[in-house]
Every structure is written in C-alpha cells, then in structure tokens.
Amino acid sequence: MSFRWRYEDAAGSPVDGPDTTFADQAEAELWFSDEWPDLLDAGVEQVRLFEDDTEVYGPMSLRAG
C-alpha cells in the first residue's frame, strides 16, 4: 500500500508534479504541508490523495478561501 498525490488545475485536469509515494497517509500529509506553496507556484491549483488506486479525499484547493 502506498499513498500519492494527484496534482490538478482549477478545472480538475491533471498537471505535472513530483512523482513521490509515501508509506502512509500521515507521511503524505506532512510532505504536502511543507510543499504546497511551491506546488501552487508551479501551477497546481488542487490536489487529491490516493491510496494505491483508491481516492482518499479531494479535490482540495491550494488557495485560501
């Protein structure tokens, strides 16, 4: 079992981002809490978290409000 982020634009279409996998959800969320500003600067507007092929949650906007 592994966790990964899917990166999307505002319309929900996939965009490029780091191809990183994590051993558990907590590790994935900790990484994201440090990286989200850089992801936003790179054009990512929202993310979804997956465990293998199952969506855990999302979409989650990187913009406040």
N, CA, C and O atoms as a GROMACS GRO file, in nm:
protein
  260
    1MET      N    1   0.085  -0.117   0.000
    1MET     CA    2   0.000   0.000   0.000
    1MET      C    3   0.090   0.124   0.000
    1MET      O    4   0.187   0.132   0.075
    2SER      N    5   0.055   0.219  -0.086
    2SER     CA    6   0.129   0.344  -0.090
    2SER      C    7   0.033   0.459  -0.118
    2SER      O    8  -0.074   0.442  -0.175
    3PHE      N    9   0.076   0.576  -0.076
    3PHE     CA   10  -0.004   0.696  -0.093
    3PHE      C   11   0.068   0.789  -0.190
    3PHE      O   12   0.191   0.795  -0.193
    4ARG      N   13  -0.012   0.863  -0.269
    4ARG     CA   14   0.046   0.959  -0.362
    4ARG      C   15  -0.054   1.071  -0.384
    4ARG      O   16  -0.174   1.054  -0.363
    5TRP      N   17  -0.003   1.184  -0.426
    5TRP     CA   18  -0.086   1.299  -0.459
    5TRP      C   19  -0.109   1.304  -0.609
    5TRP      O   20  -0.020   1.273  -0.688
    6ARG      N   21  -0.230   1.343  -0.648
    6ARG     CA   22  -0.259   1.377  -0.788
    6ARG      C   23  -0.273   1.528  -0.792
    6ARG      O   24  -0.346   1.586  -0.712
    7TYR      N   25  -0.203   1.590  -0.885
    7TYR     CA   26  -0.200   1.736  -0.898
    7TYR      C   27  -0.291   1.778  -1.012
    7TYR      O   28  -0.291   1.715  -1.118
    8GLU      N   29  -0.371   1.884  -0.991
    8GLU     CA   30  -0.469   1.925  -1.090
    8GLU      C   31  -0.471   2.076  -1.106
    8GLU      O   32  -0.429   2.151  -1.018
    9ASP      N   33  -0.523   2.120  -1.223
    9ASP     CA   34  -0.551   2.262  -1.242
    9ASP      C   35  -0.689   2.292  -1.182
    9ASP      O   36  -0.752   2.204  -1.124
   10ALA      N   37  -0.736   2.415  -1.195
   10ALA     CA   38  -0.862   2.455  -1.133
   10ALA      C   39  -0.982   2.380  -1.190
   10ALA      O   40  -1.084   2.367  -1.123
   11ALA      N   41  -0.971   2.331  -1.313
   11ALA     CA   42  -1.080   2.256  -1.376
   11ALA      C   43  -1.077   2.107  -1.342
   11ALA      O   44  -1.167   2.033  -1.381
   12GLY      N   45  -0.974   2.064  -1.270
   12GLY     CA   46  -0.963   1.923  -1.233
   12GLY      C   47  -0.884   1.838  -1.330
   12GLY      O   48  -0.880   1.716  -1.316
   13SER      N   49  -0.820   1.900  -1.428
   13SER     CA   50  -0.735   1.826  -1.521
   13SER      C   51  -0.598   1.803  -1.459
   13SER      O   52  -0.544   1.891  -1.392
   14PRO      N   53  -0.540   1.685  -1.481
   14PRO     CA   54  -0.409   1.656  -1.424
   14PRO      C   55  -0.301   1.752  -1.476
   14PRO      O   56  -0.302   1.791  -1.592
   15VAL      N   57  -0.210   1.790  -1.387
   15VAL     CA   58  -0.092   1.868  -1.422
   15VAL      C   59   0.029   1.796  -1.362
   15VAL      O   60   0.016   1.714  -1.272
   16ASP      N   61   0.147   1.830  -1.412
   16ASP     CA   62   0.270   1.769  -1.363
   16ASP      C   63   0.301   1.814  -1.221
   16ASP      O   64   0.275   1.928  -1.182
   17GLY      N   65   0.357   1.722  -1.146
   17GLY     CA   66   0.403   1.750  -1.010
   17GLY      C   67   0.498   1.640  -0.969
   17GLY      O   68   0.520   1.546  -1.045
   18PRO      N   69   0.555   1.650  -0.850
   18PRO     CA   70   0.650   1.549  -0.804
   18PRO      C   71   0.588   1.409  -0.800
   18PRO      O   72   0.479   1.391  -0.747
   19ASP      N   73   0.657   1.312  -0.855
   19ASP     CA   74   0.612   1.173  -0.856
   19ASP      C   75   0.668   1.104  -0.732
   19ASP      O   76   0.765   1.029  -0.739
   20THR      N   77   0.605   1.132  -0.619
   20THR     CA   78   0.653   1.084  -0.491
   20THR      C   79   0.548   0.994  -0.428
   20THR      O   80   0.429   1.027  -0.431
   21THR      N   81   0.589   0.882  -0.370
   21THR     CA   82   0.498   0.795  -0.298
   21THR      C   83   0.538   0.791  -0.152
   21THR      O   84   0.653   0.817  -0.116
   22PHE      N   85   0.440   0.759  -0.068
   22PHE     CA   86   0.459   0.762   0.077
   22PHE      C   87   0.407   0.634   0.139
   22PHE      O   88   0.314   0.572   0.087
   23ALA      N   89   0.467   0.594   0.250
   23ALA     CA   90   0.429   0.470   0.317
   23ALA      C   91   0.294   0.479   0.386
   23ALA      O   92   0.223   0.379   0.399
   24ASP      N   93   0.257   0.599   0.431
   24ASP     CA   94   0.129   0.614   0.498
   24ASP      C   95   0.072   0.754   0.476
   24ASP      O   96   0.140   0.843   0.426
   25GLN      N   97  -0.053   0.771   0.514
   25GLN     CA   98  -0.122   0.896   0.491
   25GLN      C   99  -0.058   1.011   0.568
   25GLN      O  100  -0.047   1.122   0.515
   26ALA      N  101  -0.018   0.986   0.690
   26ALA     CA  102   0.044   1.092   0.772
   26ALA      C  103   0.171   1.146   0.706
   26ALA      O  104   0.195   1.266   0.706
   27GLU      N  105   0.252   1.057   0.650
   27GLU     CA  106   0.375   1.098   0.582
   27GLU      C  107   0.343   1.184   0.459
   27GLU      O  108   0.408   1.285   0.434
   28ALA      N  109   0.241   1.142   0.383
   28ALA     CA  110   0.200   1.218   0.264
   28ALA      C  111   0.150   1.357   0.303
   28ALA      O  112   0.184   1.456   0.238
   29GLU      N  113   0.071   1.365   0.408
   29GLU     CA  114   0.016   1.494   0.451
   29GLU      C  115   0.125   1.584   0.509
   29GLU      O  116   0.120   1.705   0.489
   30LEU      N  117   0.220   1.528   0.579
   30LEU     CA  118   0.331   1.608   0.632
   30LEU      C  119   0.413   1.667   0.518
   30LEU      O  120   0.448   1.785   0.522
   31TRP      N  121   0.444   1.586   0.417
   31TRP     CA  122   0.516   1.635   0.300
   31TRP      C  123   0.438   1.748   0.234
   31TRP      O  124   0.495   1.853   0.201
   32PHE      N  125   0.308   1.727   0.214
   32PHE     CA  126   0.225   1.826   0.148
   32PHE      C  127   0.222   1.957   0.225
   32PHE      O  128   0.223   2.064   0.165
   33SER      N  129   0.218   1.951   0.358
   33SER     CA  130   0.212   2.073   0.440
   33SER      C  131   0.335   2.161   0.420
   33SER      O  132   0.328   2.282   0.438
   34ASP      N  133   0.447   2.101   0.383
   34ASP     CA  134   0.569   2.177   0.354
   34ASP      C  135   0.578   2.223   0.209
   34ASP      O  136   0.637   2.327   0.180
   35GLU      N  137   0.520   2.146   0.118
   35GLU     CA  138   0.540   2.166  -0.026
   35GLU      C  139   0.431   2.246  -0.097
   35GLU      O  140   0.453   2.291  -0.209
   36TRP      N  141   0.314   2.264  -0.035
   36TRP     CA  142   0.202   2.322  -0.110
   36TRP      C  143   0.232   2.461  -0.168
   36TRP      O  144   0.185   2.489  -0.278
   37PRO      N  145   0.308   2.550  -0.102
   37PRO     CA  146   0.334   2.680  -0.166
   37PRO      C  147   0.412   2.666  -0.297
   37PRO      O  148   0.384   2.737  -0.394
   38ASP      N  149   0.509   2.574  -0.300
   38ASP     CA  150   0.586   2.551  -0.422
   38ASP      C  151   0.499   2.490  -0.532
   38ASP      O  152   0.514   2.522  -0.650
   39LEU      N  153   0.409   2.402  -0.493
   39LEU     CA  154   0.317   2.341  -0.589
   39LEU      C  155   0.227   2.448  -0.651
   39LEU      O  156   0.205   2.449  -0.772
   40LEU      N  157   0.176   2.538  -0.569
   40LEU     CA  158   0.091   2.646  -0.618
   40LEU      C  159   0.168   2.735  -0.715
   40LEU      O  160   0.116   2.774  -0.819
   41ASP      N  161   0.292   2.768  -0.680
   41ASP     CA  162   0.376   2.848  -0.769
   41ASP      C  163   0.402   2.778  -0.903
   41ASP      O  164   0.424   2.844  -1.004
   42ALA      N  165   0.400   2.644  -0.902
   42ALA     CA  166   0.426   2.566  -1.022
   42ALA      C  167   0.299   2.543  -1.106
   42ALA      O  168   0.305   2.477  -1.210
   43GLY      N  169   0.185   2.597  -1.062
   43GLY     CA  170   0.063   2.586  -1.140
   43GLY      C  171  -0.038   2.484  -1.092
   43GLY      O  172  -0.141   2.464  -1.156
   44VAL      N  173  -0.010   2.420  -0.980
   44VAL     CA  174  -0.106   2.326  -0.922
   44VAL      C  175  -0.211   2.407  -0.847
   44VAL      O  176  -0.177   2.491  -0.764
   45GLU      N  177  -0.338   2.382  -0.875
   45GLU     CA  178  -0.447   2.454  -0.808
   45GLU      C  179  -0.517   2.370  -0.703
   45GLU      O  180  -0.570   2.423  -0.605
   46GLN      N  181  -0.518   2.238  -0.723
   46GLN     CA  182  -0.583   2.150  -0.628
   46GLN      C  183  -0.518   2.013  -0.633
   46GLN      O  184  -0.448   1.979  -0.729
   47VAL      N  185  -0.541   1.934  -0.528
   47VAL     CA  186  -0.481   1.801  -0.519
   47VAL      C  187  -0.585   1.700  -0.471
   47VAL      O  188  -0.687   1.735  -0.411
   48ARG      N  189  -0.555   1.575  -0.499
   48ARG     CA  190  -0.632   1.462  -0.447
   48ARG      C  191  -0.531   1.363  -0.391
   48ARG      O  192  -0.423   1.344  -0.449
   49LEU      N  193  -0.565   1.300  -0.280
   49LEU     CA  194  -0.477   1.199  -0.220
   49LEU      C  195  -0.533   1.061  -0.254
   49LEU      O  196  -0.652   1.034  -0.237
   50PHE      N  197  -0.444   0.973  -0.301
   50PHE     CA  198  -0.481   0.836  -0.335
   50PHE      C  199  -0.403   0.737  -0.251
   50PHE      O  200  -0.285   0.757  -0.222
   51GLU      N  201  -0.470   0.630  -0.213
   51GLU     CA  202  -0.405   0.512  -0.157
   51GLU      C  203  -0.412   0.406  -0.265
   51GLU      O  204  -0.520   0.355  -0.297
   52ASP      N  205  -0.299   0.373  -0.322
   52ASP     CA  206  -0.294   0.290  -0.442
   52ASP      C  207  -0.385   0.353  -0.548
   52ASP      O  208  -0.357   0.464  -0.592
   53ASP      N  209  -0.493   0.286  -0.589
   53ASP     CA  210  -0.581   0.342  -0.692
   53ASP      C  211  -0.711   0.398  -0.633
   53ASP      O  212  -0.801   0.435  -0.708
   54THR      N  213  -0.722   0.404  -0.501
   54THR     CA  214  -0.844   0.450  -0.435
   54THR      C  215  -0.826   0.593  -0.384
   54THR      O  216  -0.731   0.623  -0.312
   55GLU      N  217  -0.919   0.680  -0.423
   55GLU     CA  218  -0.912   0.819  -0.375
   55GLU      C  219  -0.948   0.825  -0.227
   55GLU      O  220  -1.052   0.775  -0.186
   56VAL      N  221  -0.860   0.886  -0.148
   56VAL     CA  222  -0.883   0.903  -0.005
   56VAL      C  223  -0.965   1.029   0.018
   56VAL      O  224  -1.064   1.026   0.092
   57TYR      N  225  -0.924   1.139  -0.044
   57TYR     CA  226  -1.002   1.263  -0.041
   57TYR      C  227  -0.956   1.358  -0.151
   57TYR      O  228  -0.851   1.342  -0.212
   58GLY      N  229  -1.039   1.458  -0.172
   58GLY     CA  230  -1.011   1.560  -0.272
   58GLY      C  231  -1.135   1.589  -0.353
   58GLY      O  232  -1.235   1.518  -0.339
   59PRO      N  233  -1.132   1.688  -0.434
   59PRO     CA  234  -1.018   1.778  -0.452
   59PRO      C  235  -1.004   1.876  -0.336
   59PRO      O  236  -1.102   1.915  -0.273
   60MET      N  237  -0.882   1.912  -0.309
   60MET     CA  238  -0.850   2.009  -0.204
   60MET      C  239  -0.776   2.126  -0.270
   60MET      O  240  -0.668   2.108  -0.325
   61SER      N  241  -0.836   2.244  -0.262
   61SER     CA  242  -0.776   2.362  -0.323
   61SER      C  243  -0.652   2.405  -0.248
   61SER      O  244  -0.644   2.390  -0.126
   62LEU      N  245  -0.556   2.458  -0.322
   62LEU     CA  246  -0.436   2.513  -0.258
   62LEU      C  247  -0.453   2.663  -0.230
   62LEU      O  248  -0.365   2.725  -0.171
   63ARG      N  249  -0.563   2.719  -0.271
   63ARG     CA  250  -0.590   2.861  -0.250
   63ARG      C  251  -0.675   2.880  -0.125
   63ARG      O  252  -0.765   2.800  -0.098
   64ALA      N  253  -0.649   2.985  -0.050
   64ALA     CA  254  -0.727   3.017   0.069
   64ALA      C  255  -0.870   3.057   0.030
   64ALA      O  256  -0.894   3.116  -0.075
   65GLY      N  257  -0.959   3.024   0.117
   65GLY     CA  258  -1.094   3.074   0.099
   65GLY      C  259  -1.191   2.979   0.052
   65GLY      O  260  -1.307   3.014   0.034
   0.00000   0.00000   0.00000
